[in-house]
Amino acid sequence: MAESERATTRESYAFACLSCGYSWEQRFEVELRTGPEGERLVRYLVGGRPVPSPLTHPSCPNCGGHRVRVLPAGTVDAVRRGPGSGAP
């Protein structure tokens, strides 16, 4: 990827706060590009606005806690549907 080239992908994650029990899912646009010295640059966006990486230091929007577990997308919805709902 040349310095001026950019690639954008979408990633979704589920989160569970181990402090207050709040759980949520979030979709991110991930912008990948190559910096001036060939380094790989990654930028996460939500609604077009840059946000910190959800993988390095997530924080709970409910309590502000940082004891947050990152899970595969769909995990929160599957738990909310519960057993017997036909969810995988």
N, C-alpha and C positions, 0 to 999 in steps of 0.2 A: 504494500500500500504506500503510495507516494505521500510526501508531506501534506499536500493539499487535498488528498483523498479522505473521505469520511464514509463510514458505514454506520447505519443505525439499525439496531435490532430491538425487539421487545422481549422483556423478561418479566415474569410474575413470580412472586414469592408469598408464602403465608408466614405469619409471625404469631408467636404466643409469648406473652409477658409472664415471666416466672415470679414477678413481684405481686402483680394485682390480678392475674388471670385473664386479662383482656386478650382477645385474639382478633386478627384482621388479615386481609389480603391486600396487596398493592401491586399494580402494574407499573413498570418502569420502561422508559425508552433508554437504551444504552447506546451512546455515541462512541464509536471507536475511531481513532485516527492515529497517525504517526507524527511524532513531534519533530522539531527541527534537527535533532541529533539521532533520529531513528528510533527513539523510544516510543513504546506503545502508550497512548493516552486513552483513558476510559472516563467517560462522564455520564452520570445517571441523571435523568430528568423525569419530573412528574408534572404533567400539564405544561410542558415546555420550559419549566423552571429547574435549574440545577439543584440537586439535593445530594447529601452525603451518600456514599455507597451503603446500601442496606446490608452488605455482607461484612463490613469491617467494624461498625460500631452502631448497631441499630438502637433506637430508643422508642419507648412506648408512648404513643400519642395520648394515652389515657392518664398515666401516672408519671411519665417522664423517666421511668426506670430504664436501666441498661441491661437488666437480666432478661434478655429477649432471645428466644430460640427461633432460628430461621428454618422454615420447613418447605417442602415442595408445594408449589401452587396447587390449590384444590383441597388441601388438607383441612383447612378450617371449615369449608363448606361441607365436606364429607362428615366431619364430626358433628356439625350442627344438624345434619339430616338424621344422624343416629342409625342404630342397627335396625335392620328390617326395612330400610327405605329403598333398597335396591342399589344403593351406592356401592361402588367397587371397594 
